[in-house]
Amino acid sequence: MQTNYIIRGFGHYAPERVLTNADLEKIVDTTDEWITSRTGIKQRHIVAEGESASDMAAQAARQALAEAGMEPAELTHIVVATFTPDSMIPSTACVLQSKLGISGQMCVDVSAACSGFLYALQTARGYLALEPEAKVLVVAAEVISRRTNWDDRATCVLFGDAAGAVVLTGGGEDERPRLLDMMLAADGSLGDLLTVHGGGSAYAYKMGEPVGPEYFVQMQGRETFKHAVRNMTSICEALLERHGVGKSEIDVLLPHQANWRIIDAVGRKFEIPPEKVFANIDRYANTSAASIPVALSEAVKTGFIKPGDLVLLTSFGGGFTWGSALVRF
Ligand SMILES: CC(C)(COP(=O)(O)OP(=O)(O)OC[C@H]1O[C@@H](n2cnc3c(N)ncnc32)[C@H](O)[C@@H]1OP(=O)(O)O)[C@@H](O)C(=O)NCCC(=O)NCCS
């Protein structure tokens, strides 16, 4: 069975258009000061008309494949994490496959909201465990701007659009970056705290009916915040314990980018100094599943993560879902 999981390349993409907090002040009753102090967000990227999750996924995927020195045709599996797929059918993974100009690979979408990338990565590990020669493209792509209620100031300031990608394959003991271990969890009883109900089969609607707020992200922010800090902390502690790693051995903490205060709180719990905590939430806002692969790709390309670093990833999202992962660079 394959036990070495090597990340061969990183890619990320964000749409050209930028919406600043000042722009939002013109749309809803908010201020740059409120958004910055409560979240750390200064701006977010928004897709162009006609641009979709699969378009962004293709950009990020091509970058990751180029970095991995691989042709798309070498892939055996494509896994896309998204809660904003291009359509219900076909899956965004299938659309992406077609946009990459390839066919034959197994293609599947994973739905775990903001934890989607870590869930997709675990799915990829599963495929590799079954097929040691597998070469798995793992992409997360979100067009949250099309699932945003632009009249709801409590949510519309929080999100942005982006995509991130990695290629996961097997490899030798000494190859890096190596995905050492992961843990994932969920608590479906808390699902109603963060939802997009509209369009789902449990919520019947008829042709011609107006689209209501339930078609967009609805969130109880304060409750979500508490669960996010608690669960990210506990699953990181559990992973470190299972892996026999002390807090002081972590070189970089790279958490899901939902809110600077959440990132900061998790960093403090692990006594990781702010200069070792990667954050790009000021420029991207919360891009849900895309946030970790975008951050990873940026952190690698800018040298924030260096060869030899032990990196702790952690996520939290709707479901609720959460997870942690350890990567040795
Ligand atoms: C959303 C979040 C930033 C709100 O911060 P908060 O301190 O909890 O603020 P509240 O929602 O309690 O609102 C406080 C006040 O600000 C107001 N407010 C909400 N959004 C606002 C905005 N964009 N601009 C100005 N005021 C706003 C509220 O109406 C409320 O006013 P009131 O006290 O007069 O009723 C915060 O709860 C959060 O980040 N939650 C987690 C989000 C998250 O991580 N989600 C994704 C998980 S993956």
The ligand as a MOL file (V3000), in Angstrom:
LIG
                    3D

  0  0  0     0  0            999 V3000
M  V30 BEGIN CTAB
M  V30 COUNTS 48 50 0 0 0
M  V30 BEGIN ATOM
M  V30 1 C -19.2350 37.4900 10.7790 0
M  V30 2 C -18.4470 38.0930 11.9080 0
M  V30 3 C -17.2700 38.8640 11.3600 0
M  V30 4 C -19.3260 39.0620 12.6870 0
M  V30 5 O -18.6570 39.5820 13.7790 0
M  V30 6 P -19.3880 39.6810 15.2060 0
M  V30 7 O -18.4850 40.4040 16.1120 0
M  V30 8 O -19.7880 38.2970 15.5840 0
M  V30 9 O -20.6100 40.6000 14.8560 0
M  V30 10 P -22.1670 40.3090 14.9950 0
M  V30 11 O -22.6160 39.4130 13.9170 0
M  V30 12 O -22.4750 39.8950 16.3970 0
M  V30 13 O -22.7080 41.7550 14.7440 0
M  V30 14 C -22.3490 42.8470 15.5860 0
M  V30 15 C -23.0050 44.0820 15.0500 0
M  V30 16 O -22.3910 44.4520 13.8110 0
M  V30 17 C -23.3960 44.6010 12.8150 0
M  V30 18 N -22.8530 44.2140 11.5250 0
M  V30 19 C -22.8700 42.9890 10.9460 0
M  V30 20 N -22.2480 43.0460 9.7560 0
M  V30 21 C -21.8310 44.3160 9.6020 0
M  V30 22 C -21.1490 44.9790 8.5670 0
M  V30 23 N -20.7240 44.3520 7.4570 0
M  V30 24 N -20.8710 46.2800 8.7310 0
M  V30 25 C -21.2550 46.9510 9.8340 0
M  V30 26 N -21.9360 46.3660 10.8410 0
M  V30 27 C -22.2040 45.0540 10.7120 0
M  V30 28 C -24.5320 43.7230 13.2680 0
M  V30 29 O -25.7500 44.1580 12.7120 0
M  V30 30 C -24.4830 43.9170 14.7540 0
M  V30 31 O -25.1060 45.1240 15.0720 0
M  V30 32 P -26.0080 45.2580 16.3910 0
M  V30 33 O -25.0670 44.9930 17.5350 0
M  V30 34 O -26.4820 46.6560 16.3090 0
M  V30 35 O -27.0640 44.2200 16.2530 0
M  V30 36 C -17.9280 37.0060 12.8620 0
M  V30 37 O -19.0000 36.4950 13.6200 0
M  V30 38 C -17.2610 35.8750 12.1540 0
M  V30 39 O -16.2190 36.0370 11.5460 0
M  V30 40 N -17.8290 34.6860 12.2750 0
M  V30 41 C -17.2680 33.4800 11.6800 0
M  V30 42 C -17.3940 33.5410 10.2170 0
M  V30 43 C -16.7760 32.3690 9.5970 0
M  V30 44 O -15.7120 31.9920 9.9650 0
M  V30 45 N -17.4590 31.8030 8.6440 0
M  V30 46 C -17.0050 30.8140 7.8090 0
M  V30 47 C -16.6730 29.5870 8.5090 0
M  V30 48 S -15.7720 28.7360 7.3820 0
M  V30 END ATOM
M  V30 BEGIN BOND
M  V30 1 1 1 2
M  V30 2 1 2 3
M  V30 3 1 2 4
M  V30 4 1 2 36
M  V30 5 1 4 5
M  V30 6 1 5 6
M  V30 7 2 6 7
M  V30 8 1 6 8
M  V30 9 1 6 9
M  V30 10 1 9 10
M  V30 11 2 10 11
M  V30 12 1 10 12
M  V30 13 1 10 13
M  V30 14 1 13 14
M  V30 15 1 14 15
M  V30 16 1 15 16
M  V30 17 1 15 30
M  V30 18 1 16 17
M  V30 19 1 17 18
M  V30 20 1 17 28
M  V30 21 1 18 19
M  V30 22 1 18 27
M  V30 23 2 19 20
M  V30 24 1 20 21
M  V30 25 1 21 22
M  V30 26 2 21 27
M  V30 27 1 22 23
M  V30 28 2 22 24
M  V30 29 1 24 25
M  V30 30 2 25 26
M  V30 31 1 26 27
M  V30 32 1 28 29
M  V30 33 1 28 30
M  V30 34 1 30 31
M  V30 35 1 31 32
M  V30 36 2 32 33
M  V30 37 1 32 34
M  V30 38 1 32 35
M  V30 39 1 36 37
M  V30 40 1 36 38
M  V30 41 2 38 39
M  V30 42 1 38 40
M  V30 43 1 40 41
M  V30 44 1 41 42
M  V30 45 1 42 43
M  V30 46 2 43 44
M  V30 47 1 43 45
M  V30 48 1 45 46
M  V30 49 1 46 47
M  V30 50 1 47 48
M  V30 END BOND
M  V30 END CTAB
M  END
